[in-house]
């Protein structure tokens, strides 16, 4: 259990895909915490789309449970979109924090949601509502442009999908590095699968077999 006080904080960092990393967010938020005279006692970081609801993001869901249990009083985020890209979800999360006297600190705006008496900051609330709406609109516009471009591509004779004879590189398989590491530790296929599942990374036995065959062909394992 995390024991919190007004001088401690938890960092929440998020990126949307596996090939991205949140290291820069964490480094900058640690510096931000130092400037605010906070000690960072925990870091919650995950690689999931911000369009997913909080309940579908394990790290954020666990963090909110700690907020409800009054174990967390300060949360630091790099920008509002790290918290969520959905307007309703963003406002719902902020409301949960407000109700439990947990102050959200947004680095890029240099604002916080609560004052020292746990009363919502009106200016911060206005910014959050406005930025959440703009972010959602931008995401909708990007999706619309992508769909329009896709339709135009098809209408003008363009093709989609892989070229004939193309084979996807085995190294591009999801979780390839982790599967390889476990196989090189001489674990069985099902043991590797079980380890991945415990980490919340569902992988089929077929995928693990492919990686094992690749490692054997390249003499990386016996």
C-alpha positions in Angstrom: 0.0 0.0 0.0 1.3 3.4 -0.9 1.3 5.9 1.9 0.7 9.4 0.5 0.9 12.9 1.8 0.9 16.3 0.2 4.6 16.1 -0.6 4.4 12.8 -2.6 3.1 12.1 -6.0 2.5 9.4 -8.6 3.4 9.8 -12.2 1.1 8.4 -14.9 2.7 8.0 -18.4 1.1 6.5 -21.5 1.9 5.9 -25.2 -0.4 4.4 -27.7 1.7 1.6 -29.3 4.3 -1.0 -28.4 7.0 0.6 -30.5 6.7 3.9 -28.7 8.2 4.6 -25.3 7.3 6.8 -22.4 10.8 7.4 -21.1 10.9 11.1 -22.0 7.5 11.6 -20.3 8.8 10.0 -17.1 12.1 11.9 -17.1 10.4 15.3 -17.6 7.7 14.5 -15.0 10.4 13.6 -12.5 12.0 17.0 -13.1 8.5 18.6 -12.8 7.9 16.8 -9.5 11.2 18.1 -8.2 10.2 21.7 -9.1 7.0 21.2 -7.3 8.8 19.8 -4.3 7.2 16.4 -4.6 8.7 13.0 -4.0 7.7 10.5 -6.7 6.7 7.3 -4.9 5.3 5.4 -7.8 5.1 5.4 -11.6 2.2 4.0 -13.5 3.0 3.6 -17.2 1.4 1.7 -20.0 1.2 1.2 -23.8 -2.4 1.4 -24.7 -4.6 3.7 -26.8 -5.9 6.8 -25.0 -9.2 6.1 -26.7 -9.8 3.2 -24.4 -11.8 3.8 -21.3 -10.0 4.0 -17.9 -11.4 0.6 -16.9 -9.7 -1.0 -19.9 -6.3 0.4 -19.0 -4.9 -1.7 -16.1 -2.4 0.8 -14.8 -4.8 3.7 -14.8 -7.6 1.6 -13.4 -5.4 0.5 -10.5 -4.3 4.1 -9.9 -7.9 5.2 -9.7 -8.6 2.4 -7.2 -5.8 3.8 -5.1 -7.3 7.3 -5.4 -10.7 6.0 -4.2 -8.9 4.4 -1.3 -7.3 7.8 -0.5 -3.8 6.4 -1.0 -3.0 8.9 -3.8 -3.3 12.7 -3.4 -1.2 14.0 -6.4 -1.0 12.6 -9.9 1.4 14.1 -12.5 0.8 13.8 -16.3 2.8 15.1 -19.2 -0.3 16.4 -21.0 -4.0 15.9 -20.9 -4.1 13.5 -23.8 -1.9 11.0 -21.8 -4.8 10.7 -19.4 -7.4 10.1 -22.1 -8.4 11.1 -25.6 -12.1 10.7 -24.9 -13.9 13.8 -23.7 -16.4 12.0 -21.5 -13.8 9.7 -20.0 -11.4 12.6 -19.3 -14.0 14.6 -17.5 -15.1 11.4 -15.6 -11.6 10.7 -14.5 -11.0 14.3 -13.3 -14.3 14.1 -11.4 -13.2 11.0 -9.6 -10.0 12.7 -8.6 -11.8 15.8 -7.4 -14.3 13.8 -5.3 -11.4 12.0 -3.6 -9.3 15.1 -3.1 -6.6 14.0 -5.5 -5.0 16.8 -7.4 -4.1 16.3 -11.1 -1.0 18.3 -12.2 -0.7 18.8 -16.0 2.9 19.6 -17.0 2.5 21.2 -20.4 -0.1 23.6 -19.0 1.5 24.0 -15.7 -1.9 23.8 -14.0 -3.4 21.8 -11.2 -7.1 20.8 -10.7 -7.4 21.5 -7.0 -6.4 24.1 -4.5 -5.0 23.4 -1.0 -8.5 23.0 0.4 -9.4 20.4 -2.3 -11.7 22.8 -4.1 -11.7 22.6 -8.0 -9.8 25.3 -9.8 -12.3 26.9 -12.2 -9.7 28.0 -14.7 -8.1 24.5 -14.8 -11.6 22.9 -15.2 -12.3 25.2 -18.2 -9.0 24.4 -19.8 -9.5 20.7 -19.3 -13.0 20.7 -20.8 -11.9 22.8 -23.8 -8.7 20.8 -24.5 -10.5 17.4 -24.2 -13.0 18.5 -26.7 -10.4 19.8 -29.1 -8.4 16.6 -28.8 -11.4 14.5 -29.6 -12.3 16.7 -32.6 -8.7 16.4 -33.9 -8.8 12.6 -33.5 -12.1 12.5 -35.4 -10.8 14.7 -38.2 -7.7 12.5 -38.6 -9.8 9.4 -38.8 -12.1 11.1 -41.4 -9.1 12.1 -43.6 -7.6 8.6 -43.4 -10.9 7.1 -44.5 -11.3 9.6 -47.3 -7.7 8.9 -48.5 -8.3 5.2 -48.4 -11.5 5.4 -50.5 -9.8 7.7 -53.0 -6.9 5.3 -53.3 -9.2 2.4 -54.1 -11.4 4.5 -56.5 -8.3 5.4 -58.6 -7.2 1.8 -59.0 -5.0 1.6 -55.9 -4.5 -1.7 -54.1 -4.2 -2.6 -50.5 -2.6 -5.5 -48.7 0.7 -7.2 -49.1 2.4 -7.5 -52.4 2.5 -11.0 -54.0 5.3 -13.0 -52.5 5.8 -10.7 -49.6 6.5 -12.4 -46.2 6.3 -10.4 -43.0 9.6 -10.5 -41.1 9.4 -12.8 -38.1 11.1 -10.1 -36.0 8.1 -7.9 -36.5 5.8 -10.3 -34.6 4.3 -8.8 -31.5 6.4 -9.5 -28.4 9.1 -11.2 -30.6 11.9 -10.1 -28.3 10.2 -11.4 -25.1 9.3 -14.7 -26.7 12.8 -15.1 -28.0 14.3 -14.3 -24.5 12.0 -16.9 -22.8 12.7 -19.6 -25.5 16.5 -19.0 -25.1 16.0 -19.8 -21.4 15.0 -23.3 -22.5 11.4 -22.9 -21.4 8.7 -25.0 -23.0 6.2 -23.5 -25.5 3.4 -23.6 -23.0 5.6 -22.2 -20.2 6.4 -19.2 -22.5 2.8 -18.8 -23.3 1.8 -18.9 -19.6 4.5 -16.3 -18.7 3.3 -14.0 -21.4 -0.3 -14.3 -20.3 0.6 -13.5 -16.7 2.1 -10.2 -18.1 -1.2 -9.5 -19.8 0.3 -10.3 -23.3 -1.8 -12.9 -25.0 0.3 -14.9 -27.5 -0.9 -18.0 -29.5 1.1 -21.2 -29.4 1.4 -20.9 -33.2 3.3 -17.6 -32.9 5.7 -19.1 -30.3 6.3 -22.1 -32.6 7.2 -19.7 -35.4 9.7 -17.9 -33.3 11.2 -21.1 -32.1 11.6 -22.4 -35.6 13.2 -19.1 -36.6 15.7 -19.3 -33.8 16.5 -22.9 -34.7 17.0 -22.1 -38.4 19.4 -19.3 -37.4 21.2 -21.5 -34.8 20.2 -19.2 -32.0 19.0 -22.1 -29.9 19.7 -25.8 -30.0 
